[in-house]
Every structure is written in C-alpha cells, then in structure tokens.
Amino acid sequence: MLDCLLAIAPEATTMYESEITRFVRDLLEANPKLKELQKSNRATWWDKPQDLGEQGEHAASEVANKGYAYFPVPAARGFKPGKG
C-alpha cells in the first residue's frame, strides 16, 4: 500500500518544514557569525555561576502574596477578622 502512495505522491516522503524554519535556516547559512553571536549573548544573560547562599537569602526574604491583588475581598457580614 505504501508503494502505491509513493507512486502517486513522491513528495509525501519529505517532512513538513515551516516558513519560519526555512527563514531561520537560510538566515544562519547567510550569516554564519550569528551562531557565535547568539552563544555570546546567551552567556551575557543566562550562563552565570550560581551562588547558593544568595539564592537562599532571596528565598528567605520573600513575602507571601495576598490572594487577590486588585482590591481587598470584602469580609462576610458578621465576621470579625482575627477572632476565631
């Protein structure tokens, strides 16, 4: 059955390639220095050594967010906050 399909549509064996994929591939082929520039720019922002002590301090200093930040949720009638 596959042989019949290949005889009818031989292009069916090629994989789909989007316009964006072709654009990026052609861009990188036309400008080979872009790959190195991409690596160096990534190193600027993301590839940094991590300081576990500083991360711990940051985590310890976080304040819990309220459930809804846009306006305070009205209290139920007859309910006094803080009194259980």
C-alpha positions, 0 to 999 in steps of 0.5 A: 500500500505504501508503494502505491502512495509513493507512486502517486505522491513522491513528495509525501516522503519529505517532512513538513518544514515551516516558513519560519524554519526555512527563514531561520535556516537560510538566515544562519547559512547567510550569516554564519557569525550569528551562531557565535553571536547568539552563544555570546549573548546567551552567556551575557544573560543566562550562563552565570555561576550560581551562588547558593547562599544568595539564592537562599537569602532571596528565598528567605526574604520573600513575602507571601502574596495576598490572594487577590491583588486588585482590591481587598475581598470584602469580609462576610457580614458578621465576621470579625477578622482575627477572632476565631 
